[in-house]
Amino acid sequence: MKLLTVMTSLLSLCAANSWPNFILIMVDDMGIGDLGCYGNNTLRTPNIDKLATGGAKLTQHIAASPLCTPSRAAFMTGRYAVRSGMAAEARIGTFVFSASSGGLPQNEITFAEILKTKGYSTAIIGKWHLGLNTEKSNDFYHHPLNHGFDYFYGTTMTHLRDCIPGNGSVFIVGLVEITKKMFSVVCLTLITLIFLNYTGHVKSPWKYFFYFLLFIIIVLVPIIFYFWNYRYFNCFLMRNFQIIQQPLLYENLTQKLTKEAVGFISRNKHKPFLLFMSYLQVHTALYASQDFRGKSKHGIYGDAVEEVDWSVGRIINELEKNQLKNNTLVYFTSDNGGHVEEISSYGEVHGGWNGIYKGGKATCWEGGIRVPGLIQWPGVIEAGTVINEPTSNMDIFSTVVKLSGSSVPQDRIIDGSDLMPLVLGKSITSDHEFLFHYCNAYLNAVRWNQRNSTSIWKAFFFTPNFNPESSEGCFNSHVCHCYEGYVTQHNPPLLFDLFIDPSEKNPITPEMEPNFYNILKTIQQATGAHQKTIQVVDNQFSWSNVLWRPWLQACCSSWFDFCYCDKEEELGMS
């Protein structure tokens, strides 16, 4: 009977030649344990929780990467980020400079591009973080409007502590280390020149020392100047191709994004639309408007979560106001797990809660990749549906494309699967027998959803040097890293059964599991087959692509004015 009702609803949409609308909501760095529908009883998230009670809740929903940029690239394309070169082989795993040349390649296909060919209006409101320019400061090669979106209001970058005065800096530690090393080099050079002068090998050492010191100053001063003014160069607000506020003022930003989302829905109520609502919250630096500041039980982090929940409620209300709710699929998720290393300079926790799951952002422990996954479509998806099978945020690509009446591209590997058979109860098993967990460009772990078994095996080839009992997680690092010196290799791989040990506390041993080596053999065979499908592509995170290029710097005024402008009108919220 349920299936008959669902099919009737879908056929009605087709008969009316009205494909469903899509609202895809992604919060930044939200922990799965931050929401009431996933067990939190101290934060108020009633509007988000209604998406779960009114639709489907995915309990094993996995981000394709535990970091912002690669996770979003995979989400947009339905493909592991390593396939598009959007996964780093070096220390920097996300874009941190607006004047970098890397970004989502033009030959990748986003769900927005496909839906646009079907007559959909498409918009992204909020965070993009997939590149901007490549050769000139206004070529907009990687801009959202060149990847299938009709409208963009938001930021092309992430926002960091450096974007909001008084919140510290993620670069200060690095700058201090560079300065210390430079000082050591200067001292060593001075001692060496004095010695060479004493032995008669060098005359006039002070001249050479002056030249060397001048060279150091010429190199170091611009670096310090740039990072001291980081917020002017990297933290700005755009509407389509125009910068409208630089530097960006954050306090009321969530309300501005909400107003833009509501306006987009209202403008497009008579035609199919796709809205990607990509919140900057709850990534640090945290902010909240006056209406929410100090109102939660968890400081500024809780205030930000509750403001996002308010915003989701406003968007759903706009659907109801325009009688669009029954014709709109709403999806809610986070790009990765909560950032457990985020502690303010005065000791306040600024990162999310990942519930019972170990680790957080930048790790492939469950806390870094298991994220909220909620799907609501009244009259189609039965209220209160719970899906315990492994799913991926890459699945949204195939789901949206097929529901729009389009076909999934056949000229490339698409790693995501259509969620609808699982959500509608037509399938009881996930299409993902194996999921591959990448830490940057490195294959970190593999998940095996063993058929005809309750076991969900997860094998780690390496693990970060991470202390789950410490509030610092990866100690003095802002995030965990994925390469030698920061990880522990495992041979044989570290094995867990997530069905009995979702917190990943007790590795399986051959003594505990008679099929230990057969399990690892199966996983390694699947890994080998997967790796054969990975082709070599241009790495968008090569040093030449991620470092600051002055000629690519986007400015709404002259450099002499520190790229300052404020063309944004004052926002009045009712």
Secondary structure, DSSP 8 states (H G I E B T S, - for coil): -HHHHHHHHHHHHHHTT---EEEEEEESS--GGGSGGGT-SSS--HHHHHHHHTSEEETTEE-S-SSHHHHHHHHHHTS-GGGGT-S-SSS--S---TT----S-TTS--HHHHHHHTT-EEEEEEE--S---SSSTT--TTSGGGTT-SEEEEESS---GGGSTTS--SSHHHHHHHHHHHHHHHHHHHHHHHHHHHTTS-S-HHHHHHHHHHHHHHHHHHHHHHHHTHHHHH--EEETTEEEEES---TTHHHHHHHHHHHHHHHTTTS-EEEEEE--TTSSS----TTTTT-SSSHHHHHHHHHHHHHHHHHHHHHHHTT-GGGEEEEEEESS---TT-B-TTS-B-S---TT----TTS-SHHHHB--EEEE-TTTS-TTEEE-S-EETTHHHHHHHHHTT----SSS------SHHHHTTS-SS-S-SEEEEEETTEEEEEEEE-TTSS-EEEEEEEEE---TTSTTSSTTSSS---STTSEEEEEEEEEEETTT-TT--S-B-TTT-TTHHHHHHHHHHHHHHHHTT------TTSHHHHS--GGG---SS-GGGTT-EE--------
